[in-house]
Amino acid sequence: MKRTINIPIFVSHQGCPNDCVFCNQKRITGIRNEETEEQIRQKIERFLSTCRTSGAEKEIAYFGGSFTGIEEEKQLMYLRIAQAYIQRGEVKGIRVSTRPDYMDQKICERLYRNHVTTIELGVQSADDEVLRMNRRGMKASAVETAVAYIRKYPFSLGLQMMTGMLGSDEEKDLFTAQELIRLKPDFVRIYPTVVLRDTALYDLYLQGKYVPMELEDSVRLSAELLELFESAGIPVIRLGLMAGEEVHEKEVAGPYHSAYRELVESYRICRTVEHALDGKQTMGKELEIVCAPSMVSKVIGNRRKNVLLWQEKYGVRVHIVQDREEQNFRIRLL
């Protein structure tokens, strides 16, 4: 899949019928007031003037709400803003994020006519009871219906899921991933549930009625999910909440880390090396790991976690060699 760069425009919780227990979107985005047409244009212009990435397609992306739940006139205003940039070839199209139960044939036709190229659906869970407990206001069947409408058009389809939601567990999260795979999206996003202030989930957390996943458990589960999606040929374009001041200020509990994906990928490397060493005579030997320079931190692990584990568990001396020609990593026991 060709790399796409988003020009993010936050529509500030617009179109959402209610706050899910885990969400107060206005506080997450840090934006309370709606941006004017002129402000949006200025933001797009600034982005285009500073973006120097070549070979990547650009989309104007409306995030932060349920786009197709916004009043139709306002939707058309947002879509109209992007048309000049599309006509000049400065951006490929428009990306919108919305709820599965806010999609139908008429909506798809409107989006298609106005050069929307990518639609992301907030699935979150494929379990109806989990959806009910988290006040999603929809059933899992709405996702399949929405996907059927979307697939009648040449949209790129993204599906979003969450792990560790209220009432969920690892088995239900794995079931959700399998359901997403069955629907064959073009990409997915995985968001671990984090407790943020000023949400219903925060109140439940204070009352002891919600216990968030530990970071280590969340990383392990995410590694399993990542493997499932990769095996199905589905890219995971986001793993973990986007790092930012707003999250740092409001995060209370749960598996948040500013480099969450790196933790997951580092865990996968650690497990791969362990599987290669298990059952071998390793004590006192040297473990050489040859990897691309960009992978060194993942191989070493956060706070040298991987290296320390291999040394303690297998009695090896770890030596890491950087090789710019190496695409992944390879190991040798010397």
C-alpha positions in Angstrom: 0.0 0.0 0.0 1.4 3.4 -1.0 2.3 5.6 1.9 -0.3 8.3 2.6 0.3 11.4 4.6 -2.7 12.9 6.4 -3.4 16.6 6.8 -5.4 16.4 10.1 -8.4 18.6 10.6 -10.3 17.9 13.9 -14.0 18.3 13.7 -14.2 18.4 17.5 -16.6 15.7 18.5 -19.2 16.8 15.9 -21.6 14.1 14.7 -21.2 11.9 17.8 -24.5 11.2 19.5 -23.0 10.7 22.9 -19.7 10.2 24.8 -18.7 6.6 25.0 -17.5 5.7 28.5 -13.8 5.9 27.5 -14.1 9.1 25.5 -14.3 12.8 25.8 -13.2 13.7 22.4 -13.1 17.5 22.9 -10.6 17.0 25.7 -8.6 14.4 23.8 -8.0 16.6 20.8 -7.6 19.7 23.0 -9.9 21.5 20.6 -13.2 22.8 21.9 -14.2 25.5 19.3 -15.0 24.6 15.7 -12.5 26.0 13.2 -13.8 28.3 10.5 -13.4 27.7 6.8 -10.6 30.2 6.7 -8.8 28.6 9.6 -9.0 25.2 8.0 -7.6 26.5 4.7 -4.8 28.2 6.6 -3.9 24.9 8.3 -3.9 23.1 5.0 -1.8 25.7 3.4 0.8 25.6 6.3 1.0 21.9 6.0 1.5 21.9 2.3 4.1 24.6 2.5 6.2 22.7 5.0 5.7 19.1 3.9 8.6 18.0 1.8 8.0 14.2 1.7 8.2 12.9 -1.8 6.6 9.9 -3.2 3.7 9.9 -0.7 0.1 10.7 -1.4 -1.7 13.3 0.7 -5.2 13.3 2.0 -7.1 16.0 3.9 -8.3 14.0 6.9 -11.3 14.9 9.1 -10.7 13.3 12.4 -12.1 13.7 15.9 -15.8 13.0 15.4 -18.3 11.1 13.4 -18.1 12.9 10.1 -21.3 11.4 8.5 -23.3 12.3 11.6 -22.6 16.0 11.1 -25.4 18.1 9.5 -25.3 17.6 5.7 -24.8 21.2 4.9 -21.7 21.4 7.2 -20.4 18.1 5.8 -20.6 19.6 2.3 -18.8 22.7 3.6 -15.9 20.6 4.9 -15.8 18.6 1.6 -15.9 21.8 -0.5 -12.8 23.2 1.2 -10.7 20.4 -0.1 -11.8 20.5 -3.7 -9.4 23.3 -4.8 -6.4 21.3 -3.5 -7.6 18.1 -5.1 -8.1 19.9 -8.5 -4.6 21.4 -8.3 -3.2 17.9 -7.6 -1.8 19.0 -4.2 -3.8 16.3 -2.4 -5.1 13.0 -3.6 -8.5 13.2 -1.8 -10.3 13.3 1.5 -10.2 10.9 4.5 -13.1 10.8 7.0 -13.7 8.9 10.2 -17.2 7.9 11.3 -19.5 5.4 13.0 -20.6 2.2 11.2 -24.2 3.0 11.9 -23.9 6.3 10.2 -23.3 4.8 6.7 -25.8 4.1 4.0 -26.1 4.2 0.2 -27.0 7.9 0.1 -24.1 8.8 2.3 -21.6 6.8 0.3 -22.8 8.4 -2.9 -22.4 11.9 -1.4 -18.9 11.1 -0.2 -17.9 9.6 -3.5 -19.1 12.5 -5.5 -17.1 14.9 -3.3 -13.8 13.1 -3.7 -13.6 11.2 -0.5 -11.0 8.5 -1.0 -10.7 6.8 2.5 -13.3 6.0 5.1 -12.4 4.8 8.6 -15.0 3.1 10.8 -14.8 3.0 14.5 -15.6 -0.6 15.2 -13.9 -0.9 18.6 -15.4 -4.3 19.5 -17.3 -7.1 17.7 -19.0 -8.1 21.0 -22.5 -6.7 21.5 -22.3 -6.7 25.3 -19.0 -4.9 25.3 -20.5 -2.3 22.9 -23.5 -1.9 25.3 -21.3 -1.5 28.4 -19.2 1.1 26.7 -22.3 3.1 25.5 -21.4 2.8 21.8 -25.1 3.0 20.9 -24.8 0.4 18.1 -24.5 -3.4 17.5 -21.7 -5.2 15.9 -23.9 -6.1 12.9 -23.8 -2.4 11.9 -20.2 -2.9 10.8 -20.9 -5.5 8.3 -23.8 -3.5 6.8 -21.6 -0.4 6.6 -18.8 -2.3 4.9 -21.2 -3.7 2.3 -22.2 -0.2 1.4 -18.6 1.1 1.3 -17.4 -1.7 -0.9 -19.7 -0.7 -3.7 -17.4 2.2 -4.2 -13.6 2.5 -4.7 -13.0 3.8 -1.2 -10.0 2.7 0.8 -11.5 1.1 4.0 -10.0 1.3 7.5 -11.3 -0.3 10.6 -10.4 0.7 14.1 -10.5 -1.6 17.2 -9.8 -1.1 20.9 -8.2 -3.5 23.3 -9.0 -3.8 27.0 -12.4 -2.1 26.9 -14.8 -2.2 29.8 -16.3 -5.7 29.8 -13.8 -7.1 27.3 -11.0 -9.6 27.7 -8.2 -11.0 25.6 -10.5 -13.7 24.1 -13.0 -11.0 23.0 -10.3 -8.8 21.7 -8.9 -11.6 19.6 -12.4 -12.4 18.3 -12.8 -8.7 17.3 -9.5 -8.9 15.3 -10.7 -12.1 13.5 -14.0 -10.3 12.6 -12.1 -7.4 11.2 -9.9 -9.7 9.2 -13.0 -11.4 7.8 -14.2 -8.1 6.5 -10.9 -7.6 4.6 -10.2 -3.9 5.3 -7.3 -2.1 3.6 -5.8 -1.2 6.9 -6.6 -1.2 10.6 -5.8 0.9 13.7 -5.4 -0.7 17.2 -6.0 1.5 20.3 -5.4 0.2 23.8 -8.0 1.5 26.2 -6.5 4.2 28.4 -8.4 5.9 31.3 -8.6 9.7 30.7 -10.0 12.3 33.1 -13.5 13.6 32.7 -14.8 10.4 31.2 -17.4 7.9 32.6 -14.6 5.3 32.5 -12.6 7.5 34.9 -15.5 7.4 37.4 -15.7 3.6 37.1 -11.9 3.3 37.6 -12.1 5.4 40.8 -14.9 3.2 42.0 -12.9 0.0 41.3 -15.4 -1.1 38.7 -12.9 -1.0 35.8 -9.3 -2.3 36.0 -7.2 -1.3 32.9 -4.7 -3.7 31.4 -1.2 -3.6 32.6 1.2 -2.3 30.0 3.1 -5.6 29.7 -0.1 -7.6 29.2 -1.3 -5.0 26.6 1.9 -5.2 24.7 1.8 -9.0 24.6 -1.8 -9.0 23.3 -1.0 -6.3 20.7 1.9 -8.3 19.5 -0.4 -11.3 18.9 -3.0 -9.0 17.1 -0.3 -7.5 15.0 0.8 -11.0 13.9 -2.8 -11.9 13.0 -3.3 -8.8 10.8 0.1 -9.1 9.2 -0.5 -12.8 8.4 -3.7 -11.8 6.7 -1.9 -9.1 4.7 -3.6 -6.2 6.4 -1.4 -3.3 7.5 -1.7 -1.9 11.0 -1.1 1.8 10.4 -1.5 2.9 14.0 -0.8 0.9 17.2 -1.3 2.9 20.4 -2.7 6.4 21.1 -1.0 9.3 19.3 1.5 10.9 21.6 0.7 14.5 22.5 0.4 17.0 25.3 -3.3 16.4 25.7 -3.0 12.7 26.4 0.0 13.3 28.7 -2.0 15.7 30.8 -5.2 13.7 31.0 -4.0 10.1 31.1 -4.7 8.5 34.5 -4.2 4.8 34.1 -3.8 2.0 31.5 -1.3 0.9 28.9 -0.3 4.3 27.5 3.3 4.8 26.2 4.6 7.4 23.8 6.4 4.7 21.9 3.8 2.0 22.3 4.4 0.4 18.9 8.1 0.2 19.4 7.4 -1.7 22.7 5.3 -4.2 20.8 7.8 -4.7 18.0 10.6 -5.0 20.5 8.6 -7.7 22.4 8.2 -9.6 19.1 11.9 -9.5 18.5 12.6 -10.7 22.0 10.2 -13.7 21.5 11.8 -14.6 18.1 15.2 -14.7 19.6 14.0 -16.7 22.6 12.4 -19.3 20.3 15.7 -19.5 18.3 17.8 -20.1 21.5 15.4 -22.4 23.4 16.9 -25.9 23.6 20.4 -24.9 22.6 23.6 -24.9 24.6 24.0 -21.2 25.1 25.9 -20.6 28.4 29.0 -18.5 27.9 28.5 -18.1 24.2 28.1 -14.8 22.2 24.8 -13.9 20.7 25.4 -11.8 17.7 22.4 -9.9 16.3 22.8 -8.2 12.9 20.1 -5.6 12.2 19.4 -2.4 10.3 20.4 0.8 12.2 16.7 1.7 12.5 16.0 -1.5 14.5 18.8 -1.2 17.1 16.5 0.3 19.8 13.9 -2.3 19.2 16.4 -5.1 19.4 17.9 -3.8 22.6 14.5 -3.1 24.2 13.2 -0.4 26.4 15.9 0.2 29.1 17.9 -2.7 27.6 15.1 -5.1 28.6 15.7 -7.6 25.8 19.5 -7.7 26.3 19.2 -8.1 30.0 16.7 -10.9 29.6 18.8 -12.8 27.1 21.9 -12.5 29.3 20.1 -13.7 32.4 18.1 -16.5 30.8 20.6 -17.9 28.4 24.0 -16.8 29.9 25.0 -15.2 26.6 27.1 -12.1 25.8 25.0 -10.0 23.4 26.7 -8.2 20.6 24.7 -6.1 18.2 26.0 -5.3 14.7 24.5 -2.6 12.5 24.2 -3.4 8.8 22.6 -0.9 6.5 21.9 -3.7 3.9 19.9 -5.8 6.4 16.2 -5.3 6.0 15.2 -7.0 9.3 17.5 -8.8 11.7 19.4 -12.1 11.9 21.1 -13.9 14.8 24.2 -16.1 15.2 25.3 -18.0 18.3 29.1 -18.0 18.4 
